[in-house]
Amino acid sequence: MDIPTSAASDEITPPPELALATQLSKERSKPSCPLEISAERFNSSVARLTSNSIVELQGLVSELQKMQEFLKSEVDNVQCQIDSALAGINIIVETIGPWKSIAGSQILPSGTRNVRAG
């Protein structure tokens, strides 16, 4: 259960709350029995593992925030493209609308035959 000092020095700095708790535990009197030594080792291990988990969770939160910002910008881009497409469709409809009314007025009455010359 002992951890080599080289592995302990490679660890990420724990958050201030854990550093304070570790400092307070070091300031207590030296453990006098094996049970107290085991408890201190256990507390030290829990603090180290917890700090690693907290750092990993903070990293995940940061990644999720970046992903949220990316998705928001993509939604804005898609909305802009939809607005542009709708504006284009409106222009087409406004342009073709008069053609439809012109074509409708040129329809022959039902009893009339269309005769070709020639």
N, C-alpha and C positions, 0 to 999 in steps of 0.2 A: 504494500500500500504506500510505501515511500516513493516519492517522485524525485527523479534526478533533478539537480539544480539547473542543468542546461535546458530541460524541457520546460521548467517553470519560467525561465527567462525568455523563452520564445513566445509565451502567451501574450495575448492582447491585454492592454491595461484595463482592469475592471472598472466599472462605474464608480463614482464617488461614494455611493452608499455602501457598496461592498468593501471599498478600500477603508472606509471609516470603521466598519465592523471588524475588519481584519486587524486594523491598528489597535482598536480597543481590546481585542482578544489577546494581542501581544503584550499590552500594557498590564494585563492581569498578572498575578504572581505565577511563577513557574509551577506547572503541574507536579504534584507530589506522588501520585500513584498511577499505575498503568491504565486504570480506567479513565483518569483525566487526560492522559496522553492520547488514548484512543479517541476520546471525545473531541479533543482538539484537532487531531488528524481528520476526523470525520467532518468537523465544522470547516476546516480548511478545504477539504475536497468538495464539499457542498458549495462553498463560496466560489471556488474556481469553476466548477461545472455550471453553476448558475450564471456567473459572469460570462462564460462562453455562450450560453443559451441566450442571454440578454443581448449580447453583441450580434448574434446571428439573427435574432428577431428584429433588432433595429435595422439590420441590413435588408431583411425582407420587407419591412415597412417602407424603407427608402426605395426599393425596387418597385413596390406596388404604387407608390406615389408617382414615380417616373412613368409607369405604365398608364396610370390614370391621366396624367397630363398628355401623354401621347395619344391616347384614345380620344380625349376631348378635342385635341387639335384635328384628328382624323374626322370626327363627327362634324366639326366646323367646316372642314374642307368638303365633305360630302354634301352638307347642307348648301354650301355656296354653289356647288355643281348642280344640285337639284334646282336651285333658284335660277341659275343661268339657263338650264334646259327649259324650265317653264317659261321664262321670258322669250326664248327662241320659239317655242311652240305658240305662244300668244302672237308673236310677230307673223308667223306663218298663217295662223288662223285669220288674223286681220287682213293679210294680203290676199288670201284665197277667198274670203267671204264675198267680196264684190264680184269675183269671177263666177261664183255659184249663182248669184242673182242675175247676172248677164246671161249665163247659159240657160237659166230657167225661163227667161223671157223669149228665147229663140226657139223654144219647142213648138212644133207645128200642132195645130188643132187635130183632134183625134180622127176626124173624117177626111183629112187632107192627105194626099199621097205625095211623097217626095219623088219628083221626076228628074232624071239625069238628062242633061243635054248631050247630044252627041250620037 
